[in-house]
Amino acid sequence: MIKVIDVDSLFDKYIEGYVYSNIGKVKPEEIENKIPELYVKFGDEKLKELDGKTPNSYYRDFCAKDLIECLKAHLEQGVSVSDFLCEAITENPDNENSLIDALSVDNSEEFTLYVMNMLGEMNSKKASNRYLEFIEWDYSDTVRELATELLCPIAETVKEKLLALYKEVDGQKRDCVTEILANCKNDDRVFDILVAEFAKHQKQVPLYANYLAKYGDERALPFLLASIENEKISYADFEELRFAIEALGGEYNKERDFSSDKSFKKIKGANKK
């Protein structure tokens, strides 16, 4: 088992040593600017706390299972997780399956989020089924939102599963599915869903107009143009709708008076400063 070591605190001591040895030579603001450079140098320093190995090399001697268990131990003991540990896991493509397996266990939310972010860094597509489960099942909003974020770039690969899931869920879960589907292209089923959700969420015009703009189908223009004609919409919603319309190749040039609108006053007031 890998020792739980606070490598970040060792780096703090390294910085302290640098500051002490450069008193009167380097200004405080210069030290702050050099921290990224010093961190790189620190990564190649042999440390007794790491059995004489460097932070860069220490973790790379262990297998994926041990590294993931080490990550979990750090979190359980409240010890800072260093970039060196994370990089040892994510830089090896062979560790992807072990990370996905780790998501199959009932772990803490903090651990789950760490693992998901690592899989995101690895551009994992294999974890997509697990992400869909995070959306469908009763996980926290934070986990569900991260699963949504990670699925957006690979929406096409899970489109059929998303379309099936859309019919089975509602509320925030359906909202997440809609957000992911907006990243698909050229599918009438997706288009119909995005238009239906846009019509249903007129109190969230900016968000759902953005989904239609992202999807990129000019057939959405009549729905956006009808919405922008609503005399009761706020200036902020008006601007978002106009952006979506222009993104789809349309235009809206009708003069509108928003002088009494709170968001208009706020935005225009900020621009004058």
Number of C-alpha atoms within 10 A of each C-alpha: 9 15 10 16 16 15 19 16 13 15 17 12 12 16 18 12 11 14 16 10 11 12 10 9 8 12 11 12 8 9 16 11 10 11 13 11 10 16 16 12 10 19 17 13 16 16 15 9 14 15 9 11 16 18 24 18 17 19 22 17 11 15 14 21 16 14 22 22 14 20 23 21 17 19 17 12 9 10 16 15 20 17 13 18 20 17 15 20 28 20 14 12 11 12 19 23 15 15 22 19 12 18 19 10 9 9 11 11 13 14 20 19 16 17 23 24 16 19 23 18 13 16 14 18 17 12 21 19 13 16 22 20 14 21 25 20 11 11 13 11 13 12 19 22 18 17 25 24 16 23 27 18 14 18 22 16 13 18 19 12 14 21 16 11 18 19 10 11 16 13 7 14 21 19 17 24 27 22 22 24 29 22 20 21 16 10 12 10 10 20 21 12 16 22 18 13 19 25 17 12 13 15 12 13 23 19 17 27 29 20 22 28 23 17 21 20 17 15 12 21 21 12 16 22 17 9 19 21 14 10 11 9 16 17 20 17 20 21 13 18 26 20 19 26 25 15 18 19 13 15 14 13 6 6 6 10 9 16 11 10 14 12 15 16 14 10 12 11 10 9 8 6 5
